């Protein structure tokens, strides 16, 4: 389904609630944020399986992305709102605070160095972005 960029996330969140009871998942499926996919399923990580999200340029397989995100989800639950082959975006339901956020940002950087090296420029910059957006965003260039 094609949508306007600014409507993608609100629509995903709305449809997510409406379709959950009939076992469908909804997510943004392109980096331009102009397309939404609806797939059968209840496991949020199926989104990553279908999109084959990976960090291949760092030898990070789809299975490893899913494994790492499951590990982080147990500590800081989130809703996956978008994914494609080289990125994933999620809204935190429980946001890490204080020292936990700094430690978590270091874990994220280790797993996805492009966020800092080609993005925020520093761990502190990553922390600021996460505090501002309340999102977990990973991408591999």
Beta strands, then each sheet from edge to edge (+ up, - down):
strand 1: 24-28
strand 2: 36-40
strand 3: 78-84
strand 4: 87-92
strand 5: 135-139
sheet 1: 1+ 2-
sheet 2: 3+ 4- 5+
end
